[in-house]
Amino acid sequence: MKGSIMKKTFAILLLTMCLALVLVACGSNPIVGTWVEDTGVFGFTFKDDGDASANMYEKEMYEFTYSIEDDKLIITYDGTETVNSFVINGDKLSITNTAGETMEYKKQ
């Protein structure tokens, strides 16, 4: 009887761990990738490790780090943190800065 309970407990624990791994794998960060504004001149590249870069004419201009909390995109550059709101709708990224200006980007 004790062995049967241990086996069931182990099976439930193993199943829970597998489900957690699947959920983490499916919950990938939607902002990861390269986003470019309509003229193709300026854009961002966001990596899954929290590193990112701003690009102009497909050349990296500067690097920064980012994090996401709900609908907030928190960018840290040269020791300064800026909190922007963002929305992703399909292949469109809208970032609204603290001045209320919104820029639109398309995923590449």
C-alpha positions in Angstrom: 0.0 0.0 0.0 2.8 2.4 0.9 4.6 1.7 -2.4 1.4 2.4 -4.4 0.9 5.8 -2.7 4.6 6.7 -3.3 4.3 5.8 -7.0 1.2 7.9 -7.4 2.8 10.8 -5.5 5.9 10.6 -7.7 3.7 10.3 -10.9 1.8 13.4 -9.9 5.0 15.3 -9.1 6.5 14.3 -12.4 3.4 15.3 -14.3 3.3 18.7 -12.6 6.9 19.3 -13.5 6.3 18.4 -17.1 3.3 20.7 -17.3 5.3 23.6 -15.8 8.0 23.1 -18.4 5.5 23.1 -21.2 3.8 26.3 -19.9 7.2 28.1 -19.6 8.2 27.0 -23.1 4.8 28.2 -24.5 5.0 31.5 -22.6 7.7 33.0 -24.7 8.2 36.7 -24.7 6.3 38.2 -27.7 8.6 41.3 -27.9 11.6 39.2 -28.7 12.8 39.9 -32.2 13.6 42.9 -34.5 11.0 45.7 -34.9 11.4 48.5 -37.4 9.4 51.6 -38.0 7.7 52.2 -41.3 10.5 54.0 -43.1 12.9 51.2 -42.2 15.4 53.7 -40.8 15.0 53.1 -37.0 14.2 50.0 -35.0 14.9 47.8 -32.0 16.1 44.3 -31.4 14.9 42.6 -28.2 16.6 39.4 -27.1 15.1 36.8 -24.8 17.7 37.4 -22.1 16.7 41.0 -21.4 19.4 42.6 -23.7 18.3 44.8 -26.5 19.7 47.4 -29.0 18.4 50.4 -30.9 19.4 50.2 -34.6 19.6 52.8 -37.4 19.9 51.8 -41.0 20.3 48.2 -39.7 23.4 49.1 -37.7 23.5 48.8 -33.9 23.5 52.3 -32.4 23.4 51.5 -28.7 22.7 48.6 -26.3 20.3 48.6 -23.3 18.5 46.2 -21.1 14.8 45.8 -20.8 12.1 44.1 -18.7 8.4 43.8 -19.0 5.8 44.1 -16.2 2.2 43.8 -17.5 1.9 46.4 -20.3 5.0 48.3 -19.2 8.3 48.1 -21.1 11.1 49.2 -18.8 14.2 50.2 -20.6 17.5 50.8 -18.7 20.2 52.7 -20.6 23.4 54.2 -19.1 22.0 53.8 -15.6 18.7 55.5 -16.3 15.4 53.6 -16.3 12.5 54.7 -18.5 9.0 53.2 -18.2 7.0 53.0 -21.4 3.7 51.4 -22.2 3.5 49.0 -25.1 1.0 46.9 -27.0 1.7 44.1 -29.5 -1.1 43.4 -32.0 0.0 40.7 -34.5 3.2 42.0 -36.1 2.7 45.5 -34.9 4.4 47.0 -31.8 3.2 50.3 -30.4 5.4 52.0 -27.7 4.2 55.0 -25.9 6.8 57.0 -24.0 6.4 59.1 -20.9 5.6 62.2 -22.9 2.6 60.4 -24.4 4.1 60.0 -27.9 3.4 56.7 -29.6 5.7 55.1 -32.1 4.7 52.1 -34.3 7.0 49.3 -35.4 6.6 46.2 -37.5 8.2 42.8 -36.7 10.8 41.7 -39.2 
